[in-house]
């Protein structure tokens, strides 16, 4: 896959205290296989779906005790410049731009509402090799936030997004477009989200059968948070893995209902 346009989700990874447990869980639920860990990069381990690069898992950095969580990386031609835009927009740079060997440059940031995301300036590693919607691969991402207006101001100031919103008044959902293509969603968190749940970027992985994936995940100690539910985009369900990292599975082959109308924000 070629380097993605600026602002497009291009990679996902997560840290796990029990790395072997995570590999076993996601291997069962998503069908992933795993490459050799890289000691020079802290045990970073690439996950593959049908032989194609899908995501990565790694142990936490020594001395850190942050909970397990998936991190979605957004493409940038200049990570340092993106970091400056993050600061100018009222966000926070959590990790300054760091070159990762010959692979590229990364930084970690947090938007004003508290959602953490990554930025990736590709070199030899240009991100996902899996295709959208193919089982085991990344399929979609959404910013879950309690301050949708702030998110709709911040993200287009950092990345070249134009914003559209669903016309449905029962749901505050926005879409961030790049070059005419929708690359990221934005969902307002309502009262159904416990107050202790922080804002976050939700990562969707495609599966051939949503209900079967849910059954396997819960059998392996995961927790079903929402769904399964049919939608015009596919049948999906929100889960937490046994170590607490949230993710969503979706079967894009099973759609139901009409696509919602949208208007420019």
N, C-alpha and C positions, 0 to 999 in steps of 0.2 A: 504494500500500500504506500502511495506517495505521501509526502509531507502534506498535512491537512491545512486548509485555510485557517487563518488566525481566528481563535475562539472556538474552533471545533474540538470536541472531546477526542483525544487521541490515545489515551492510555489510562489504566486503572491498576492500582495495587493496594495491598492491605498488610498490616503488621499483625502477627499473631504470636502470643507467648508460647503456644503449643503449635509449632509449625507443622509437625508431622500430622497432628490431629486435623489441622486446616486442610492439608493436602488430601487426607483421606476423605474428609467431608465433601469438599468441592469436587474431588474426583468422582465420588458417587453421585452427587446431585447434578453436576454440570458436565460430567464425562471428561474432565480435564486429565491430562497427563502432565508430568513435570520434568523439567530439565534438571541438570546438575546445579546445586547451589553455588554461589560465587563468594567464597570466603573474603576475597578482596573488596567485595561490596556488601559486607555484613550479612552474608547468607541469602542474598536476594535470589529468588528462584522463579523462573518463568513458567507460566502455565500455558499449555497448548490445547487447542480444540481441533481435532483432526489434523494434527501436525502443524497448525498455524498459531502464531503467537496471539494469546487471548488476554492475558493479564499477568500479574506477578504477586507473590506472597513473600514475606520476609519476617524474621524475628525483630522485635523492637530493639532500638538502639540501647546500648548499655546505659543504665541509670535512668531510663525513662519508664514510666508506668501508665502511659496513656492507654485508654481502652481500645480494643480492636475496632477498626472502622475502615471502610473502603474510601479511597481517595481517587477522585476523578481529575485527570490532568487535561488542561485546555492548551491547544497549540499556540505557540508564539514564535515569530521570527527573531525576537530579541527579548529574552527573559528579563534582563535588567531594565529595559524600557517599560515592560509590562509591570514590573514591580513598582516603578515610579508612578505609573497610572493608578495602581492599587492604593498607594499612599495618598495621592492627590484626590482620589474618590472617597476617602474616608475609611478605607480598609486598612489591614495590617499585614505586613510581610512577616511571616513566622520564621521562615528560613531564607536567608539571602541566596541569590543565584549561586548554584554550585555546579561546577562541571563534573559530569559523571564519565570519566574516561573519554573514550572516543564516541560514546553513545549520544551525548547531548548535554544540555544544561537544564537544571530544574530549579524551581523555587516553590515554596509553600506559602499560601496566603489565606486570609480570612476576610470575608465581606463584612460590611457594617452590622449585618444581622447575626453574625456568628458562624456562618457556613464556611468550612475549610475546603479549599480546593488547591490543586497543583497547577503549575504552569510548566510546559515542556517545550524547549527549543531543540528540535531534533538535529542530530548529526547522522551517525550511522544507524541509530535506532529511531525509526519514524513512527513507532507506535503499533497499534493493532494491525495484525495481518488478517484477522477474521473479517468476514463481510457482515454487514448489518443484517440481523434477523436469522443468521445461520446458527443452529444450535451450538451452544457452548461459548458463543462470542458475545461481545458487548453489543447492546441493541439501542440503548436510550439512556439519557440522564436528565435529572430534574433538580433544581434548587428548591428545597423545602425551607420556607422562611416564614417568620411571624411578621415581617415587615416587607410586604411585597412591593410597596412603592419605593422603598430604599433600594431593594434589589433591582427593580426596573430602571433605576437611575444609575446605580453603581456599575452593573455589568456592561451596559452599553457605553459607559465612559472608559472602561478598561479594554473592551474588545469591540470590533466593528459590528455590533449587533443592531438590528432593527427589531422592534418589539411589536408583537400582535397579541391580542387577548381573545379568549373565548367570549362570544356574545351571551353565553348562558350566565344569567345573574346568580344562579345557585352555586357557582364555582368560580373562584378567583384564580384563573390559570392563564399564564402568559407563555409565549413562545418567542425564543430568540433566534433570529434568522441571520445567516451569513451568505451573501451572494445569492439571495433568493431561496436558500435551502434552510429549513428549520433544523437547528443543531442541538438545541437545549430547551428544556421546559422550566417553568417556574410555578410552583404550587404554594398557595398561601396555607399555612398551618392553622387549622381551626381548633376549637375547644376539645376535639376528640384526641388531640395530641397531648399527652401528659406534660405538665410544665417543665419537668426535668429533662425532657427530650430536647436537645439543642437543634438549631438549624443545621442542615447538612445537605450535601449533594447525593441524591439517591441514584444508584447505578442499577440498570436493568441488564440482565443476561438472558439471551434467548434459549429456550428449551423446546424440545419437540412435543412435550405434553405437560402443560402447567400442573394439572392435578397429580400426575405421577411424580413430578419434581417436588411438589409440596409433600406428598406422602413419604418420599425418600428423605427429604430434609428433616421432617418431624421425627421420623423413625431414627434418624441419626442424632437427635438431640436439638435440632433447630426449633424455633418458635414461629408459628404462623401469626403475623400481625394484622393482615388484611387480605380478604379474598378467599379463594379465587373469585375473580370477577370478570365478566365479559365486557368488552368495550369495542369501539370501532377500530382500535389499534391492535387488539389481540386480547387473549385471555391471560390475566396476570394475577400475581399474588405477591404480597410483601412479606419478607421473612427476616428473622435474625438467626445467624449461625450459632453454634454452641458457645462461641467465645464472645458473642454480643454484637458482631458486625452486621449491620443491616444491608440488605440487598433485595432486589425484586427479580422474579422470573416471569417471562412472558412467552407465550406461544403466539407468534404473529400470524399463524395460518388459520386461527379461529377468531374471526372478527364478527361483531354483532352491533347493529345500529348504524346510524348515519354519522358521518364526520361532522363535528360541530362547526358552525359558522364562526369566523373570526373577523376582527376589525383592528386597524392600527391603534396602538395605545396612545 
